[in-house]
């Protein structure tokens, strides 16, 4: 079974709540998506609103993966670089697969769908993302074709005395 991916789905109240729940669930399962557990939907909501504002302004696109029941199981945000000298690549943000779907290859499917979406955009030559060290994500992204291109040691403080590296990854599309 695979996920059905949609780029730029209609943003309905149900979709907003599904993405909000996904983000909270991923965070509470220890996923490094901008929060440290425990979080509530109310903690996550302001960040999600920022993503939706960027979507409304045309700066960001949403990729949603739904499972066989139609439930949002994975998401990623593709954000255009606004700097005039860097518009040939985009950022991939908030890459999430629901914990109940881990181990099924959905993360790879999500990254492949994001790559396909980026290839369909005029002038985009690469995808950049960052990930939090200490989770082995750089190995996962590396196995999907991304290359580590930078690392800032201790840049992410998840708790006092627990600093993680901020790892920059790049996937050339050319």
N, C-alpha and C positions, 0 to 999 in steps of 0.2 A: 504494500500500500504506500502511496506517495501523497504528498500534499498538493493541493491545487492552489497555484499562486496567482495573485492578481496585483498588478501595479496600478496605483491610484484608484483604489476602491472608493465607492461612494461613502463619505463619512457620515454615518448615521449615529444616532444615540447608542444603538446596540454595538456598533463597531467601536465607538469610543470606550464603552464599558468593557468590551472584550479585550481591547489592547491594554487598558488600565489594569484589568485583572491579570493578564499575562505578565505584565511588567512587575506587578507586586509579587506574583507567584514565583517568577524567576529570581527576583531579588531575595525573597525569603528562603529560597532553596540554595542561596549562596552564590547565585549568578552575578558576575561583575558587570552590571549594567547601570552604574551610576549611583547605587545605593548600597548600604550595608544593612543586613537584616538585624532586627525586625523592622518592616515597613508596613504601612497601611495604604490603601488606595488613596486616601487623602494626602499622604506624604508624596506619592508619585504624581498625582494629578497636575500640580503646577508645571512639572517638566513635560508632561504629555501635552499640556496646553501650548507650551512653547513650540513643540514640534508641529502641532496643528496650525498654529499661526504661521510658521515658516511654510507649511504646505499651502495655506491660503494665499500667501504672498508669492508663491511660485518658486521658492528657494529650496524646497524639499519635496521629495516624492516618497510615498509609503508603499512598501511591498508587504503583502499579507499572504501567509500560507494557511489554508484551512484543511482540517482533517476530513475524513469521510463523513463525519456527522455535521460538517459545516462550521465547526468551532475553530476560532482563531488559535492556531497551534504555533505559529512562528511569525515574526515580523523583522523588518529592517527598514531603516530610513536612509534614503540616498539624498545627500545634501550637496547642492552645487556650491562650488567655491566662488565667492563674489569678488575676489581680488582679480583685477583685470589681467594680471600676468599669470594667473593660475587657473584659468577657466577650463583648461584642457583635462582636468581630473576632478573627481568628486569624492566626498567623504561617505563612508558607510558607517552609520551610527546605530546604536541600540539594537544590535543583532541578538535576537532572542528565539529560543525554542522552548516550549513549555516542558518542565521537568518530567512530566508523565510520558513524554515522547523521546526522551534521551535514549541514545543507543540504537536508534532506528535509521540513522543516516539523514535525518531531516536537516541537520545543520549543514551538511554538504549540499543538500538539495536547495536550501535557502541561499547559500553562497553562489551556487550555480545560477539560480534565478536572478539574483542581484547582478551577477556578471552579464547575463543575457539582457537584463533591463538597461544596464549601463552601455552595452554595445549598441543598443538601439537609440541612443541619444547622440545627437549631432555634436561632433567635436570632442567627445570624451575619450581620452586615451589611457586612463588609469583610474583605479579605485584605491583610495587610502583609507586606513582605519587605524584606530589605536585600541590596545587591549591592556588590561591590568595584569601585571606579572603575578606569579604565584599560583596560577590556575592551569598552566600548560597550554594556554590558548595559542601562543606563538607557534607551538608544534602543530596544533590543529590547523590554524590558518596556513602555515607553511605547507602542510600536506594538501591543501586546496589551491596551491599555486602562489600564494602571497609570499613576499620576501621581507624579512626584517630589514628596515632601512634606518632605524634609529631607536635609541633607548635612553630614557632619562631616569637614572637610578633614584629610587625613593620618592618619586614625584607624587605618588598617590598615598595619602594617609588614611587608612581604613579604620585605625584605632591608635591611641597613644602607644608608641613603640612598635607599630605594625605598618611600616611603609613599604609600598610596592613600586616596582618599576612601571613606567608608562612606556609601552612598546609601540613603535610605529611600524606599520606593515603596508606594503604596496603590491598591487596586482596590475602589471602592465596589460593593456588590452590590445596592443599592437604587435 
